[in-house]
Amino acid sequence: MLPCYLLLDLETTGGNPVRDRITEIAAVRMEGGQEVARWSTLVHPGGRIPPFIQSLTGISDAMVAEAPGFDEVASTLLSLLEGAVLVAHNVRFDHGFLLHEFARADITLKTRTLCTVRLSRLLYPQHRSHGLDAIMQRHGLQTQARHRAMGDVDMVLAWLRLAGAELGADTLRQQAQALLQGSAALPPQLDTRITDIPEGPGVYLFYGEGPLPLYIGKSVTIRSRVMSHFQAASRQPREMRMAQEIRRVEWRETAGELGALLLEARLVKDMQPVHNRQLRRERALCAWRLDDNPKVRPLTTLVSGADFEPAQFGQLYGVYRSRRQAQDALRELADAHGLCLQALGLESGQGRCFAHQVGRCKGVCCGEEKPERHRLRLELALAEQKLRIWPYAGPIGLREVDTARGRTEVHLFDQWCHLATVYDDNSLAEALAAGTGKTSRNSLAFDLDTYRLLLKQLAAPARAGLTLLTWPAPSSG
């Protein structure tokens, strides 16, 4: 198959390489198609083996009680791996455990890998399942040592010999070499060809068995970013879980990074992928409104995101993802600037507030500070958090061009909201007519992620390769 490879299998206490440990190692070294070394050992995992794992593998706590730790067998395994490709059935699993075990021994493992699950998919694309049990069933292979490390190694060896006999040694070698060069890091169950994924900017969607995506991401180089997820799976438990679930990848190309950011934010909010922790739909956004009258109590009122009116942004401060976050932020601000919690509506009662009694309020609550001065100090403290009023008379567009692929997009915005992304003049005219009428402008939904993104882009659009387009304000009639 390959000039030199080490066929390996591990038994472990579980599926998480960060938390779980190895209990058994088996390896057979092949050179020039001949077996030159065979080695196996039980390994003490440093803790108890879960009952389910004991029943699955037959490896008990008693069996590993006198076994060496991984650090004691690491040198033997390294010598077997020297100059060889690491081959395993679902190699991501075994490679991930070895990386962590060697790291605990202060050794950096560097080896090429090849997955025989993916090799089976290349050699036998007519079959749906390529797990070891499925391979054994369809090829009539049998073992009395399933889920023991050497028993599984022998089954993979037997299958490789059978595949070579059925399809030819040259076919087996060619497919193994192609897999080694281009896709050894890919999840074995992935249906999508990695070479089909474009290398330009856009959004990618990971799907499992169900109709909804597991994860949505963006990149200016989609294929490289997708591969980075798979390469990180051996080191990061979250990436490993996602790699184990993924079945296919879809993508949507854009003209540049801004288009990818906007599309990612919209798709995540619409589809709510389980592995996306950010960009979720904001159902509880809120901000503080500061009253113009310094004697009004409370001076601040919490405004729900659903009630945000762009014309009043000059009176709104901070955008928070929950009422608790807003209150905590205002308390911290009050403590830092000696503001009165009673006046801010964060503390009930009359007369001297508690903060004044301990020297942290300048006394607007008991007449020692003028309300006008207290409100001015509050406004100055909040100044950096003030929402910006829309600085344009009407809608704007940011044109983004990918000259290499001949792709142009215009992203339309009004009142800090993303109206649409269009690709030609006719669509642009239709979007402007549909999105800038009086009714449409009043019904725009504020989105915090879009607001922050647009602030950044408008600070220097040319630097980001964008062209700013403006139009007059829509008629009031």
Contacts in CASP RR format, 6 or more apart in sequence:
PFRMAT RR
TARGET T0000
AUTHOR 0000-0000-0000
METHOD contacts of the structure
MODEL  1
MLPCYLLLDLETTGGNPVRDRITEIAAVRMEGGQEVARWSTLVHPGGRIP
PFIQSLTGISDAMVAEAPGFDEVASTLLSLLEGAVLVAHNVRFDHGFLLH
EFARADITLKTRTLCTVRLSRLLYPQHRSHGLDAIMQRHGLQTQARHRAM
GDVDMVLAWLRLAGAELGADTLRQQAQALLQGSAALPPQLDTRITDIPEG
PGVYLFYGEGPLPLYIGKSVTIRSRVMSHFQAASRQPREMRMAQEIRRVE
WRETAGELGALLLEARLVKDMQPVHNRQLRRERALCAWRLDDNPKVRPLT
TLVSGADFEPAQFGQLYGVYRSRRQAQDALRELADAHGLCLQALGLESGQ
GRCFAHQVGRCKGVCCGEEKPERHRLRLELALAEQKLRIWPYAGPIGLRE
VDTARGRTEVHLFDQWCHLATVYDDNSLAEALAAGTGKTSRNSLAFDLDT
YRLLLKQLAAPARAGLTLLTWPAPSSG
1 30 0 8 1.000
1 33 0 8 1.000
1 160 0 8 1.000
1 172 0 8 1.000
1 173 0 8 1.000
1 176 0 8 1.000
2 30 0 8 1.000
2 85 0 8 1.000
2 87 0 8 1.000
2 114 0 8 1.000
2 173 0 8 1.000
2 176 0 8 1.000
2 177 0 8 1.000
2 180 0 8 1.000
3 31 0 8 1.000
3 32 0 8 1.000
4 29 0 8 1.000
4 30 0 8 1.000
4 31 0 8 1.000
4 32 0 8 1.000
4 83 0 8 1.000
4 84 0 8 1.000
4 85 0 8 1.000
5 29 0 8 1.000
5 30 0 8 1.000
5 84 0 8 1.000
5 85 0 8 1.000
5 86 0 8 1.000
5 87 0 8 1.000
5 114 0 8 1.000
6 27 0 8 1.000
6 28 0 8 1.000
6 29 0 8 1.000
6 30 0 8 1.000
6 80 0 8 1.000
6 81 0 8 1.000
6 84 0 8 1.000
6 85 0 8 1.000
6 86 0 8 1.000
6 87 0 8 1.000
7 27 0 8 1.000
7 28 0 8 1.000
7 29 0 8 1.000
7 30 0 8 1.000
7 87 0 8 1.000
7 88 0 8 1.000
7 153 0 8 1.000
7 156 0 8 1.000
7 157 0 8 1.000
8 25 0 8 1.000
8 26 0 8 1.000
8 27 0 8 1.000
8 86 0 8 1.000
8 87 0 8 1.000
8 88 0 8 1.000
8 94 0 8 1.000
8 153 0 8 1.000
9 25 0 8 1.000
9 26 0 8 1.000
9 27 0 8 1.000
9 88 0 8 1.000
9 89 0 8 1.000
9 94 0 8 1.000
9 149 0 8 1.000
9 150 0 8 1.000
9 151 0 8 1.000
9 152 0 8 1.000
9 153 0 8 1.000
9 156 0 8 1.000
10 22 0 8 1.000
10 24 0 8 1.000
10 25 0 8 1.000
10 88 0 8 1.000
10 93 0 8 1.000
10 94 0 8 1.000
10 97 0 8 1.000
10 98 0 8 1.000
10 149 0 8 1.000
11 22 0 8 1.000
11 23 0 8 1.000
11 24 0 8 1.000
11 57 0 8 1.000
11 59 0 8 1.000
11 147 0 8 1.000
11 148 0 8 1.000
11 149 0 8 1.000
12 20 0 8 1.000
12 21 0 8 1.000
12 22 0 8 1.000
12 23 0 8 1.000
12 45 0 8 1.000
12 53 0 8 1.000
12 97 0 8 1.000
13 20 0 8 1.000
13 21 0 8 1.000
13 23 0 8 1.000
13 45 0 8 1.000
13 47 0 8 1.000
13 49 0 8 1.000
13 50 0 8 1.000
13 53 0 8 1.000
14 20 0 8 1.000
14 50 0 8 1.000
14 53 0 8 1.000
15 93 0 8 1.000
16 237 0 8 1.000
16 240 0 8 1.000
17 96 0 8 1.000
17 97 0 8 1.000
17 99 0 8 1.000
17 100 0 8 1.000
17 234 0 8 1.000
17 237 0 8 1.000
17 240 0 8 1.000
18 100 0 8 1.000
18 237 0 8 1.000
19 237 0 8 1.000
20 45 0 8 1.000
20 97 0 8 1.000
21 43 0 8 1.000
21 45 0 8 1.000
21 46 0 8 1.000
21 47 0 8 1.000
21 70 0 8 1.000
21 97 0 8 1.000
21 101 0 8 1.000
22 43 0 8 1.000
22 45 0 8 1.000
22 70 0 8 1.000
22 97 0 8 1.000
22 101 0 8 1.000
23 42 0 8 1.000
23 43 0 8 1.000
23 45 0 8 1.000
23 49 0 8 1.000
23 53 0 8 1.000
23 57 0 8 1.000
23 59 0 8 1.000
23 64 0 8 1.000
24 40 0 8 1.000
24 41 0 8 1.000
24 42 0 8 1.000
24 43 0 8 1.000
24 57 0 8 1.000
24 59 0 8 1.000
24 148 0 8 1.000
24 149 0 8 1.000
25 39 0 8 1.000
25 40 0 8 1.000
25 41 0 8 1.000
25 43 0 8 1.000
25 73 0 8 1.000
25 77 0 8 1.000
25 149 0 8 1.000
26 39 0 8 1.000
26 40 0 8 1.000
26 148 0 8 1.000
26 149 0 8 1.000
26 150 0 8 1.000
26 151 0 8 1.000
26 152 0 8 1.000
26 153 0 8 1.000
27 37 0 8 1.000
27 38 0 8 1.000
27 39 0 8 1.000
27 40 0 8 1.000
27 77 0 8 1.000
27 80 0 8 1.000
27 153 0 8 1.000
28 35 0 8 1.000
28 37 0 8 1.000
28 38 0 8 1.000
28 39 0 8 1.000
28 153 0 8 1.000
28 154 0 8 1.000
28 157 0 8 1.000
29 35 0 8 1.000
29 36 0 8 1.000
29 37 0 8 1.000
29 38 0 8 1.000
29 80 0 8 1.000
29 84 0 8 1.000
30 36 0 8 1.000
37 80 0 8 1.000
38 150 0 8 1.000
39 76 0 8 1.000
39 80 0 8 1.000
40 149 0 8 1.000
40 150 0 8 1.000
41 67 0 8 1.000
41 68 0 8 1.000
41 73 0 8 1.000
41 76 0 8 1.000
42 59 0 8 1.000
42 63 0 8 1.000
42 64 0 8 1.000
42 67 0 8 1.000
43 64 0 8 1.000
43 67 0 8 1.000
43 68 0 8 1.000
43 69 0 8 1.000
43 70 0 8 1.000
43 73 0 8 1.000
44 64 0 8 1.000
44 65 0 8 1.000
44 66 0 8 1.000
44 67 0 8 1.000
44 68 0 8 1.000
44 69 0 8 1.000
45 64 0 8 1.000
46 69 0 8 1.000
48 61 0 8 1.000
49 59 0 8 1.000
49 60 0 8 1.000
49 61 0 8 1.000
49 64 0 8 1.000
53 59 0 8 1.000
54 60 0 8 1.000
54 61 0 8 1.000
56 147 0 8 1.000
57 147 0 8 1.000
57 148 0 8 1.000
58 147 0 8 1.000
58 148 0 8 1.000
59 148 0 8 1.000
70 101 0 8 1.000
70 104 0 8 1.000
70 105 0 8 1.000
71 104 0 8 1.000
71 105 0 8 1.000
74 101 0 8 1.000
74 102 0 8 1.000
74 105 0 8 1.000
74 107 0 8 1.000
77 98 0 8 1.000
78 107 0 8 1.000
81 111 0 8 1.000
84 111 0 8 1.000
85 111 0 8 1.000
85 112 0 8 1.000
85 113 0 8 1.000
85 114 0 8 1.000
85 180 0 8 1.000
86 94 0 8 1.000
86 95 0 8 1.000
86 98 0 8 1.000
86 111 0 8 1.000
86 112 0 8 1.000
86 113 0 8 1.000
86 114 0 8 1.000
87 113 0 8 1.000
87 114 0 8 1.000
87 115 0 8 1.000
87 116 0 8 1.000
87 156 0 8 1.000
88 94 0 8 1.000
88 95 0 8 1.000
88 113 0 8 1.000
88 115 0 8 1.000
88 116 0 8 1.000
88 156 0 8 1.000
89 115 0 8 1.000
89 116 0 8 1.000
89 117 0 8 1.000
89 131 0 8 1.000
89 132 0 8 1.000
89 152 0 8 1.000
89 156 0 8 1.000
90 115 0 8 1.000
90 117 0 8 1.000
90 131 0 8 1.000
90 188 0 8 1.000
91 113 0 8 1.000
91 114 0 8 1.000
91 115 0 8 1.000
91 116 0 8 1.000
91 184 0 8 1.000
92 113 0 8 1.000
92 115 0 8 1.000
92 185 0 8 1.000
92 187 0 8 1.000
92 188 0 8 1.000
92 230 0 8 1.000
92 233 0 8 1.000
92 234 0 8 1.000
92 240 0 8 1.000
92 243 0 8 1.000
95 111 0 8 1.000
95 113 0 8 1.000
95 234 0 8 1.000
96 233 0 8 1.000
96 234 0 8 1.000
96 235 0 8 1.000
96 240 0 8 1.000
98 109 0 8 1.000
99 109 0 8 1.000
99 234 0 8 1.000
99 235 0 8 1.000
100 235 0 8 1.000
102 108 0 8 1.000
102 109 0 8 1.000
103 109 0 8 1.000
112 180 0 8 1.000
112 184 0 8 1.000
113 184 0 8 1.000
113 185 0 8 1.000
114 176 0 8 1.000
114 179 0 8 1.000
114 180 0 8 1.000
114 184 0 8 1.000
115 179 0 8 1.000
115 184 0 8 1.000
115 186 0 8 1.000
115 188 0 8 1.000
116 156 0 8 1.000
116 159 0 8 1.000
116 160 0 8 1.000
117 130 0 8 1.000
117 131 0 8 1.000
117 188 0 8 1.000
117 189 0 8 1.000
118 179 0 8 1.000
118 183 0 8 1.000
118 184 0 8 1.000
118 186 0 8 1.000
118 188 0 8 1.000
119 175 0 8 1.000
119 176 0 8 1.000
119 179 0 8 1.000
120 127 0 8 1.000
120 130 0 8 1.000
120 131 0 8 1.000
120 135 0 8 1.000
120 159 0 8 1.000
120 163 0 8 1.000
121 130 0 8 1.000
121 188 0 8 1.000
122 175 0 8 1.000
122 178 0 8 1.000
122 179 0 8 1.000
123 163 0 8 1.000
123 167 0 8 1.000
123 171 0 8 1.000
123 172 0 8 1.000
123 175 0 8 1.000
124 130 0 8 1.000
124 163 0 8 1.000
127 134 0 8 1.000
127 138 0 8 1.000
130 188 0 8 1.000
130 189 0 8 1.000
132 146 0 8 1.000
132 152 0 8 1.000
132 155 0 8 1.000
132 156 0 8 1.000
133 146 0 8 1.000
135 141 0 8 1.000
135 155 0 8 1.000
135 159 0 8 1.000
136 142 0 8 1.000
136 143 0 8 1.000
136 155 0 8 1.000
136 159 0 8 1.000
139 159 0 8 1.000
139 162 0 8 1.000
141 155 0 8 1.000
141 158 0 8 1.000
141 159 0 8 1.000
141 162 0 8 1.000
143 151 0 8 1.000
143 152 0 8 1.000
143 154 0 8 1.000
143 155 0 8 1.000
145 151 0 8 1.000
145 152 0 8 1.000
145 154 0 8 1.000
146 152 0 8 1.000
146 155 0 8 1.000
160 172 0 8 1.000
163 172 0 8 1.000
164 171 0 8 1.000
164 172 0 8 1.000
182 194 0 8 1.000
183 194 0 8 1.000
185 227 0 8 1.000
185 230 0 8 1.000
185 231 0 8 1.000
186 194 0 8 1.000
186 230 0 8 1.000
187 230 0 8 1.000
187 233 0 8 1.000
187 243 0 8 1.000
187 244 0 8 1.000
187 246 0 8 1.000
189 246 0 8 1.000
189 247 0 8 1.000
190 246 0 8 1.000
190 247 0 8 1.000
190 248 0 8 1.000
190 249 0 8 1.000
191 247 0 8 1.000
191 248 0 8 1.000
192 248 0 8 1.000
192 249 0 8 1.000
192 250 0 8 1.000
194 223 0 8 1.000
194 226 0 8 1.000
194 227 0 8 1.000
197 204 0 8 1.000
197 222 0 8 1.000
197 223 0 8 1.000
197 226 0 8 1.000
197 249 0 8 1.000
197 251 0 8 1.000
198 222 0 8 1.000
198 223 0 8 1.000
198 251 0 8 1.000
198 253 0 8 1.000
199 221 0 8 1.000
199 222 0 8 1.000
199 223 0 8 1.000
199 224 0 8 1.000
200 220 0 8 1.000
200 221 0 8 1.000
200 222 0 8 1.000
200 223 0 8 1.000
200 253 0 8 1.000
200 402 0 8 1.000
200 405 0 8 1.000
201 218 0 8 1.000
201 219 0 8 1.000
201 220 0 8 1.000
201 221 0 8 1.000
201 222 0 8 1.000
201 253 0 8 1.000
201 254 0 8 1.000
201 255 0 8 1.000
201 256 0 8 1.000
201 257 0 8 1.000
201 259 0 8 1.000
201 260 0 8 1.000
201 402 0 8 1.000
202 218 0 8 1.000
202 219 0 8 1.000
202 220 0 8 1.000
202 222 0 8 1.000
202 251 0 8 1.000
202 252 0 8 1.000
202 253 0 8 1.000
202 254 0 8 1.000
202 256 0 8 1.000
202 259 0 8 1.000
202 260 0 8 1.000
202 263 0 8 1.000
203 216 0 8 1.000
203 217 0 8 1.000
203 218 0 8 1.000
203 222 0 8 1.000
203 251 0 8 1.000
203 252 0 8 1.000
203 254 0 8 1.000
203 260 0 8 1.000
203 263 0 8 1.000
203 264 0 8 1.000
203 267 0 8 1.000
204 216 0 8 1.000
204 217 0 8 1.000
204 218 0 8 1.000
204 219 0 8 1.000
204 222 0 8 1.000
204 225 0 8 1.000
204 226 0 8 1.000
204 249 0 8 1.000
204 250 0 8 1.000
204 251 0 8 1.000
205 213 0 8 1.000
205 215 0 8 1.000
205 216 0 8 1.000
205 217 0 8 1.000
205 249 0 8 1.000
205 250 0 8 1.000
205 251 0 8 1.000
205 252 0 8 1.000
205 267 0 8 1.000
205 273 0 8 1.000
206 213 0 8 1.000
206 214 0 8 1.000
206 215 0 8 1.000
206 216 0 8 1.000
206 229 0 8 1.000
206 242 0 8 1.000
206 246 0 8 1.000
206 249 0 8 1.000
206 273 0 8 1.000
206 275 0 8 1.000
207 213 0 8 1.000
207 214 0 8 1.000
207 246 0 8 1.000
207 247 0 8 1.000
207 248 0 8 1.000
207 249 0 8 1.000
207 250 0 8 1.000
208 214 0 8 1.000
208 245 0 8 1.000
208 246 0 8 1.000
208 247 0 8 1.000
208 248 0 8 1.000
209 247 0 8 1.000
212 271 0 8 1.000
212 272 0 8 1.000
212 273 0 8 1.000
213 250 0 8 1.000
213 267 0 8 1.000
213 271 0 8 1.000
213 273 0 8 1.000
214 242 0 8 1.000
214 245 0 8 1.000
214 246 0 8 1.000
214 273 0 8 1.000
214 274 0 8 1.000
214 275 0 8 1.000
215 242 0 8 1.000
215 273 0 8 1.000
215 274 0 8 1.000
215 275 0 8 1.000
215 276 0 8 1.000
216 264 0 8 1.000
216 267 0 8 1.000
216 268 0 8 1.000
216 271 0 8 1.000
216 273 0 8 1.000
216 276 0 8 1.000
217 225 0 8 1.000
217 264 0 8 1.000
217 268 0 8 1.000
217 276 0 8 1.000
218 225 0 8 1.000
218 257 0 8 1.000
218 260 0 8 1.000
218 261 0 8 1.000
218 263 0 8 1.000
218 264 0 8 1.000
219 225 0 8 1.000
219 226 0 8 1.000
219 260 0 8 1.000
220 256 0 8 1.000
220 257 0 8 1.000
220 260 0 8 1.000
222 251 0 8 1.000
222 253 0 8 1.000
226 249 0 8 1.000
229 239 0 8 1.000
229 242 0 8 1.000
229 243 0 8 1.000
230 239 0 8 1.000
230 243 0 8 1.000
232 239 0 8 1.000
233 239 0 8 1.000
233 240 0 8 1.000
233 242 0 8 1.000
233 243 0 8 1.000
234 240 0 8 1.000
238 275 0 8 1.000
241 275 0 8 1.000
242 275 0 8 1.000
252 263 0 8 1.000
253 405 0 8 1.000
253 407 0 8 1.000
254 260 0 8 1.000
254 263 0 8 1.000
254 400 0 8 1.000
254 407 0 8 1.000
254 409 0 8 1.000
255 400 0 8 1.000
255 401 0 8 1.000
255 402 0 8 1.000
255 405 0 8 1.000
255 407 0 8 1.000
255 408 0 8 1.000
255 409 0 8 1.000
256 400 0 8 1.000
256 402 0 8 1.000
256 409 0 8 1.000
257 464 0 8 1.000
258 398 0 8 1.000
258 400 0 8 1.000
258 411 0 8 1.000
258 453 0 8 1.000
258 457 0 8 1.000
258 464 0 8 1.000
258 466 0 8 1.000
259 400 0 8 1.000
259 409 0 8 1.000
259 411 0 8 1.000
259 421 0 8 1.000
261 453 0 8 1.000
262 411 0 8 1.000
262 418 0 8 1.000
262 421 0 8 1.000
262 450 0 8 1.000
262 453 0 8 1.000
263 421 0 8 1.000
264 279 0 8 1.000
265 279 0 8 1.000
265 447 0 8 1.000
265 449 0 8 1.000
265 450 0 8 1.000
265 453 0 8 1.000
266 418 0 8 1.000
268 276 0 8 1.000
268 278 0 8 1.000
268 279 0 8 1.000
268 280 0 8 1.000
269 279 0 8 1.000
269 280 0 8 1.000
269 281 0 8 1.000
269 447 0 8 1.000
272 280 0 8 1.000
272 281 0 8 1.000
279 449 0 8 1.000
282 305 0 8 1.000
282 321 0 8 1.000
282 447 0 8 1.000
282 448 0 8 1.000
284 304 0 8 1.000
284 321 0 8 1.000
284 322 0 8 1.000
284 323 0 8 1.000
285 304 0 8 1.000
285 305 0 8 1.000
285 308 0 8 1.000
285 319 0 8 1.000
285 320 0 8 1.000
285 321 0 8 1.000
285 446 0 8 1.000
285 448 0 8 1.000
286 302 0 8 1.000
286 303 0 8 1.000
286 304 0 8 1.000
286 305 0 8 1.000
286 319 0 8 1.000
286 320 0 8 1.000
286 322 0 8 1.000
286 323 0 8 1.000
286 326 0 8 1.000
287 302 0 8 1.000
287 303 0 8 1.000
287 305 0 8 1.000
287 308 0 8 1.000
287 316 0 8 1.000
287 317 0 8 1.000
287 318 0 8 1.000
287 319 0 8 1.000
287 320 0 8 1.000
287 326 0 8 1.000
287 387 0 8 1.000
288 300 0 8 1.000
288 301 0 8 1.000
288 302 0 8 1.000
288 303 0 8 1.000
288 316 0 8 1.000
288 317 0 8 1.000
288 318 0 8 1.000
288 326 0 8 1.000
288 330 0 8 1.000
288 382 0 8 1.000
289 300 0 8 1.000
289 301 0 8 1.000
289 302 0 8 1.000
289 303 0 8 1.000
289 312 0 8 1.000
289 315 0 8 1.000
289 316 0 8 1.000
289 317 0 8 1.000
290 299 0 8 1.000
290 300 0 8 1.000
290 315 0 8 1.000
290 317 0 8 1.000
290 375 0 8 1.000
290 378 0 8 1.000
290 379 0 8 1.000
290 382 0 8 1.000
291 299 0 8 1.000
291 300 0 8 1.000
291 301 0 8 1.000
292 315 0 8 1.000
294 371 0 8 1.000
294 372 0 8 1.000
294 374 0 8 1.000
294 375 0 8 1.000
294 376 0 8 1.000
295 371 0 8 1.000
297 342 0 8 1.000
297 343 0 8 1.000
297 345 0 8 1.000
298 343 0 8 1.000
298 344 0 8 1.000
298 345 0 8 1.000
298 346 0 8 1.000
299 343 0 8 1.000
299 344 0 8 1.000
299 345 0 8 1.000
299 375 0 8 1.000
299 378 0 8 1.000
300 330 0 8 1.000
300 344 0 8 1.000
300 345 0 8 1.000
300 378 0 8 1.000
302 323 0 8 1.000
302 326 0 8 1.000
302 327 0 8 1.000
303 316 0 8 1.000
305 446 0 8 1.000
308 316 0 8 1.000
308 446 0 8 1.000
310 389 0 8 1.000
310 390 0 8 1.000
310 415 0 8 1.000
310 416 0 8 1.000
310 444 0 8 1.000
310 446 0 8 1.000
311 389 0 8 1.000
313 386 0 8 1.000
313 387 0 8 1.000
313 388 0 8 1.000
313 389 0 8 1.000
313 390 0 8 1.000
314 386 0 8 1.000
314 387 0 8 1.000
314 388 0 8 1.000
314 389 0 8 1.000
316 386 0 8 1.000
316 387 0 8 1.000
317 382 0 8 1.000
317 385 0 8 1.000
317 386 0 8 1.000
317 387 0 8 1.000
318 326 0 8 1.000
318 329 0 8 1.000
318 382 0 8 1.000
318 385 0 8 1.000
318 386 0 8 1.000
318 387 0 8 1.000
319 387 0 8 1.000
319 448 0 8 1.000
319 451 0 8 1.000
320 326 0 8 1.000
320 329 0 8 1.000
321 448 0 8 1.000
327 346 0 8 1.000
330 344 0 8 1.000
330 346 0 8 1.000
331 341 0 8 1.000
331 346 0 8 1.000
333 339 0 8 1.000
333 381 0 8 1.000
333 382 0 8 1.000
334 340 0 8 1.000
334 341 0 8 1.000
334 344 0 8 1.000
334 346 0 8 1.000
334 355 0 8 1.000
335 355 0 8 1.000
335 360 0 8 1.000
336 381 0 8 1.000
337 377 0 8 1.000
337 378 0 8 1.000
337 381 0 8 1.000
338 355 0 8 1.000
338 360 0 8 1.000
338 361 0 8 1.000
338 362 0 8 1.000
338 377 0 8 1.000
339 361 0 8 1.000
339 374 0 8 1.000
339 377 0 8 1.000
339 378 0 8 1.000
339 381 0 8 1.000
340 353 0 8 1.000
340 355 0 8 1.000
340 356 0 8 1.000
340 361 0 8 1.000
340 362 0 8 1.000
340 363 0 8 1.000
340 364 0 8 1.000
340 365 0 8 1.000
340 374 0 8 1.000
341 347 0 8 1.000
341 353 0 8 1.000
341 354 0 8 1.000
341 355 0 8 1.000
341 361 0 8 1.000
342 348 0 8 1.000
342 349 0 8 1.000
342 350 0 8 1.000
342 351 0 8 1.000
342 353 0 8 1.000
342 365 0 8 1.000
343 364 0 8 1.000
343 365 0 8 1.000
343 371 0 8 1.000
343 374 0 8 1.000
344 378 0 8 1.000
347 353 0 8 1.000
347 354 0 8 1.000
347 355 0 8 1.000
351 365 0 8 1.000
351 366 0 8 1.000
352 363 0 8 1.000
352 365 0 8 1.000
352 366 0 8 1.000
353 361 0 8 1.000
353 363 0 8 1.000
353 365 0 8 1.000
355 361 0 8 1.000
356 362 0 8 1.000
356 363 0 8 1.000
356 365 0 8 1.000
356 366 0 8 1.000
356 368 0 8 1.000
362 368 0 8 1.000
362 369 0 8 1.000
362 374 0 8 1.000
363 369 0 8 1.000
363 374 0 8 1.000
364 370 0 8 1.000
364 371 0 8 1.000
364 373 0 8 1.000
364 374 0 8 1.000
387 451 0 8 1.000
388 416 0 8 1.000
388 455 0 8 1.000
390 414 0 8 1.000
390 415 0 8 1.000
390 416 0 8 1.000
392 470 0 8 1.000
393 470 0 8 1.000
393 472 0 8 1.000
393 473 0 8 1.000
394 414 0 8 1.000
394 436 0 8 1.000
394 470 0 8 1.000
394 471 0 8 1.000
394 472 0 8 1.000
394 473 0 8 1.000
394 474 0 8 1.000
395 412 0 8 1.000
395 413 0 8 1.000
395 414 0 8 1.000
395 419 0 8 1.000
395 432 0 8 1.000
395 435 0 8 1.000
395 436 0 8 1.000
395 470 0 8 1.000
395 471 0 8 1.000
395 474 0 8 1.000
396 412 0 8 1.000
396 413 0 8 1.000
396 414 0 8 1.000
396 468 0 8 1.000
396 469 0 8 1.000
396 470 0 8 1.000
396 471 0 8 1.000
397 410 0 8 1.000
397 411 0 8 1.000
397 412 0 8 1.000
397 413 0 8 1.000
397 468 0 8 1.000
397 469 0 8 1.000
397 470 0 8 1.000
398 410 0 8 1.000
398 411 0 8 1.000
398 413 0 8 1.000
398 457 0 8 1.000
398 461 0 8 1.000
398 466 0 8 1.000
398 467 0 8 1.000
398 468 0 8 1.000
398 469 0 8 1.000
399 408 0 8 1.000
399 409 0 8 1.000
399 410 0 8 1.000
399 466 0 8 1.000
399 467 0 8 1.000
399 469 0 8 1.000
400 408 0 8 1.000
400 409 0 8 1.000
400 410 0 8 1.000
400 411 0 8 1.000
400 465 0 8 1.000
400 466 0 8 1.000
401 407 0 8 1.000
401 408 0 8 1.000
401 409 0 8 1.000
401 465 0 8 1.000
401 467 0 8 1.000
402 408 0 8 1.000
407 423 0 8 1.000
408 423 0 8 1.000
409 421 0 8 1.000
409 422 0 8 1.000
409 423 0 8 1.000
410 421 0 8 1.000
410 422 0 8 1.000
410 423 0 8 1.000
410 428 0 8 1.000
410 469 0 8 1.000
411 418 0 8 1.000
411 420 0 8 1.000
411 421 0 8 1.000
412 418 0 8 1.000
412 419 0 8 1.000
412 420 0 8 1.000
412 421 0 8 1.000
412 422 0 8 1.000
412 428 0 8 1.000
412 431 0 8 1.000
412 432 0 8 1.000
412 435 0 8 1.000
413 419 0 8 1.000
413 450 0 8 1.000
413 454 0 8 1.000
414 435 0 8 1.000
414 436 0 8 1.000
414 441 0 8 1.000
414 444 0 8 1.000
415 441 0 8 1.000
415 444 0 8 1.000
416 446 0 8 1.000
416 450 0 8 1.000
416 451 0 8 1.000
416 454 0 8 1.000
417 444 0 8 1.000
417 445 0 8 1.000
417 446 0 8 1.000
417 447 0 8 1.000
417 450 0 8 1.000
418 447 0 8 1.000
418 450 0 8 1.000
419 431 0 8 1.000
419 435 0 8 1.000
419 436 0 8 1.000
419 444 0 8 1.000
420 427 0 8 1.000
420 431 0 8 1.000
420 434 0 8 1.000
420 435 0 8 1.000
422 428 0 8 1.000
422 430 0 8 1.000
422 431 0 8 1.000
432 471 0 8 1.000
434 440 0 8 1.000
435 441 0 8 1.000
436 471 0 8 1.000
436 474 0 8 1.000
437 474 0 8 1.000
438 474 0 8 1.000
438 476 0 8 1.000
438 477 0 8 1.000
441 474 0 8 1.000
457 464 0 8 1.000
457 466 0 8 1.000
458 468 0 8 1.000
461 467 0 8 1.000
461 468 0 8 1.000
END
